[in-house]
Amino acid sequence: MLAARPQTPAVTLTPEVVEAGSPELIRVNAPETTTLEGQWLGQKLAFFWSHDRKAWYALAGVDVEGAVGASSLRIMETLNGASGGTIDLSRSIEIHEAHYPTGTLTVAPKFVAPNPKELARIKKEMALKEKVFAHSAPQPLWSGDFRAPVHAEPTDSFGTRRTFNGQLASVHKGMDFRAPPGTLVRAGNSGMVVLARRLYYEGNCVVIDHGSGLFTLSMHLSRIGVHEGQRVRVGQRIGLSGATGRVTGPHLHWAVRWQNAYLDPAKLLQMDLSAVR
Ligand SMILES: [Zn+2]
């Protein structure tokens, strides 16, 4: 006998209002025996069967500088077994403008106008980061809720359009925690350390791959406590906060990246993922 399909909508997004910079949990109401393929914002979606055995999920998001307006969320459900066939669950998703503040900062001149030697280093490190972000575990390595990396006051600095020393303008793509130097920094969720070294702008930096294109980045550390290739569990110590790299003072910069998109860490921390994975 075929089970009746639940009456709930086939596809739901959380948060419901999709904004630039927002992580999105995509839920598809389909049986476990189905095969799902999806694509959004030019990226493949990696669906996984939920922990509570009720639905399929994919974690995705819109870049902080992503285009606002209509976007096409493509999802194809292929039914296995005798029934066969495919169901097109695609829909249009409206991306709304997020209203982030603006600010001005003053840093050491070498971070605004690097010399040729520093520029060469920056270029080399850009290539390295590109290589690191090009590979992610095919399945999610995280489980349960993401946790704040430090016990320190967070700021709402994500998405701020900043001017450095009155000239260089850039968007702040992470969350700053007011962590005194030497504060323990922990893994926001389980994963694999894919970068653990000192970089020009980031200072001592640890990047954790949480699988399916999702990464968290911890920057400006005074000390790195993990090595590249190391598996870490949620809450595991990965280093100590500091003031290395391009900073105005000691703090932890924590960033969340999905594929090429930088997402609001505060929104990821608010997500209830306990039933999901
Ligand atoms: Zn920052």
Residues whose N, C-alpha, C, O or C-beta is under 5 A from the ligand:
A	BS01	ZN	G174 D176 H253
